[in-house]
Amino acid sequence: MMDAQDHAGLVPGEGAHGLPPRFATALLAGLLEQAGRALEHDPGAARSLLARASTLLRQEAPGHGTAHAPGYNPGHNPERGGASGLSPWQERRVREHVATHLGGTLRVDDIAAVTRLSGSYFKRAFKVSFGETPHGYLRRMRIERAKRMMLEGREPLAQIALACGLADQAHLSRLFRQITGSSPSAWRRRHASAA
């Protein structure tokens, strides 16, 4: 099954339009299953997955093809009190900027600059679009990268921490436990034995 990272390219403006119905249904089912599993240990990730599923449903609904109804605003989210989110090109730039610079220092104002928005407006629009704060998203992306690195290689945790933009192994361990409920070494052993 695809994980949330695999779905990232299939949300607003990045190819969700025109998916074969069976694939869109499978994608939606996967997002909802992951949200259900994440609900107990990571409510923020569950909210993000549900927001992505909601976006996919809205995009695949009749009238949301390539020709939008008059007045349609892809960043408008009525579930969030009518607040506008980021446009598809802004979401794409955020994802690209974060992926490219995740190993270093990432300030919210620098990410806002790639969207051409002020920091305060960016934070509100980001939360509407991604279902979590920019800080929460960065933390989650750092841990997702750490997980991939642990599965794909044998680098020491201290090296993985630095490659993920964290201060040291202790920082990785604290953040990893907060997000996953497990220590990095226990997670690595559990998933290495499953592979």
C-alpha atoms as one frame of an Amber mdcrd trajectory, in Angstrom:
protein
   0.000   0.000   0.000   1.205   3.534  -0.703   1.984   5.714   2.292   1.146
   9.381   2.837   4.373  10.441   1.098   3.346   8.542  -2.021   0.031  10.421
  -2.005   1.695  13.828  -1.660   2.012  14.287  -5.412  -1.625  13.380  -5.950
  -3.281  16.194  -4.038  -4.207  19.693  -5.218  -2.675  20.670  -8.516  -0.347
  17.712  -8.771  -2.138  15.157 -10.871  -5.258  14.199  -8.902  -7.467  15.420
 -11.759  -8.284  12.739 -14.268  -7.215   9.730 -12.190  -8.867   6.497 -13.281
 -11.867   6.042 -10.961 -10.559   2.751  -9.567  -7.202   4.334  -8.676  -8.866
   7.383  -7.123 -11.038   5.072  -5.016  -8.019   3.015  -3.922  -6.090   6.183
  -3.114  -8.987   7.532  -1.085  -9.376   4.215   0.763  -5.660   4.193   1.567
  -5.758   7.743   2.915  -8.758   6.928   5.112  -7.176   3.699   6.405  -3.982
   5.547   7.304  -5.971   8.286   9.019  -7.780   5.654  11.078  -4.495   4.061
  12.166  -2.906   7.443  12.947  -5.889   8.728  14.919  -4.769   7.350  18.286
  -1.034   8.055  18.193  -0.808  11.070  15.868  -3.979  13.176  15.570  -2.143
  15.823  13.521  -1.168  13.303  10.855  -4.714  11.891  10.911  -6.140  15.386
  10.295  -3.679  15.917   7.455  -4.627  12.606   5.820  -8.340  13.390   6.187
  -7.778  16.830   4.628  -6.027  15.156   1.678  -8.882  12.675   1.295 -11.379
  15.535   1.388  -9.401  17.407  -1.260  -9.296  14.329  -3.481 -13.061  13.873
  -3.122 -13.703  17.510  -4.022 -11.415  17.277  -7.053 -12.965  14.077  -8.345
 -16.554  15.269  -7.756 -18.635  16.242 -10.798 -17.987  19.838 -11.776 -14.408
  19.766 -10.486 -12.684  18.659 -13.666 -10.395  20.907 -15.624 -13.185  23.412
 -16.288 -14.289  24.799 -12.939 -17.597  26.396 -12.158 -17.639  30.208 -12.160
 -16.197  31.588  -8.939 -14.434  28.330  -8.063 -11.383  28.981  -5.903  -9.145
  25.899  -5.491  -7.708  27.342  -2.277 -11.148  27.990  -0.762 -12.080  25.516
   1.938 -15.615  25.944   3.274 -14.896  23.389   6.027 -12.438  25.891   7.528
 -14.827  28.813   7.778 -14.272  29.909   4.179 -10.583  30.655   4.680  -8.451
  30.410   1.554  -5.564  28.031   1.341  -2.525  27.964  -0.888  -2.946  27.673
  -4.626  -1.726  24.459  -6.310   1.484  26.091  -7.541   2.194  27.376  -4.014
   1.627  23.936  -2.494   3.962  22.414  -5.089   6.658  24.993  -4.349   6.341
  24.416  -0.599   6.744  20.650  -1.034   9.727  21.101  -3.359  11.418  23.690
  -1.122  10.956  21.580   2.001  12.183  18.389   0.302  15.243  20.183  -1.077
  16.200  21.961   2.154  15.036  19.481   4.796  18.600  18.651   5.812  19.285
  22.236   6.853  17.614  25.026   8.729  14.138  25.791   7.430  12.434  28.945
   8.661   8.738  29.468   8.063   9.425  32.943   6.641  11.775  31.426   4.056
   9.113  28.927   3.010   6.532  31.731   2.886   8.867  33.646   0.560   8.686
  30.893  -2.080   4.892  31.326  -2.100   5.165  35.129  -2.277   3.047  35.521
   0.872   3.678  37.239   4.189   4.616  34.928   7.042   1.381  35.385   8.978
  -0.904  34.897   5.960   1.194  31.939   4.805   0.753  30.176   8.157  -3.042
  30.466   7.956  -3.201  29.437   4.281  -0.788  26.560   4.893  -2.959  25.162
   7.676  -6.036  25.303   5.432  -4.235  23.502   2.599  -2.180  20.963   4.551
  -4.359  20.467   7.625  -1.460  21.179   9.979   0.878  24.019  10.872   4.079
  24.579   8.878   6.084  23.584  11.969   4.098  20.368  12.357   4.565  19.582
   8.675   8.343  20.136   8.907   8.573  17.883  11.964   6.577  15.159  10.202
   8.659  15.425   6.998  11.900  15.162   8.995  10.643  11.981  10.666   9.408
  10.551   7.347  12.881  11.117   5.891  14.484   9.522   8.953  12.219   6.478
   8.524  13.185   6.140   4.856  16.870   6.446   5.694  16.586   3.808   8.437
  14.841   1.404   6.051  17.177   2.014   3.110  20.544   2.032   4.843  22.587
   1.333   7.918  23.692   4.860   8.799  24.026   5.585  12.518  21.110   7.478
  14.046  23.365  10.475  14.746  24.139  10.759  11.018  20.469  10.344  10.102
  19.538  13.095  12.560  21.940  15.536  10.901  20.764  14.562   7.396  17.195
  15.326   8.486  18.072  18.799   9.763  17.978  17.870  13.450  20.573  18.949
  16.000  21.682  15.505  17.164  20.603  11.946  17.895  18.836  12.994  21.114
  16.783  15.533  19.144  15.841  12.820  16.627  14.896  10.423  19.420  12.672
  12.972  21.199  10.899  14.053  18.030  10.584  10.499  16.699   8.990   9.317
  19.943   6.585  12.288  19.988   5.408  11.574  16.460   5.467   7.766  16.291
   5.262   6.712  19.931   8.411   4.636  19.507  12.152   5.233  19.710  14.039
   5.301  16.388  16.095   2.226  17.279  13.016   0.195  18.294  11.201   1.316
  15.134  14.220   0.370  13.017  14.485  -3.112  14.597  10.746  -3.750  14.212
  10.727  -2.716  10.546  14.019  -4.374   9.686  12.705  -7.707  10.965   9.523
  -7.243   8.919  11.486  -6.665   5.695
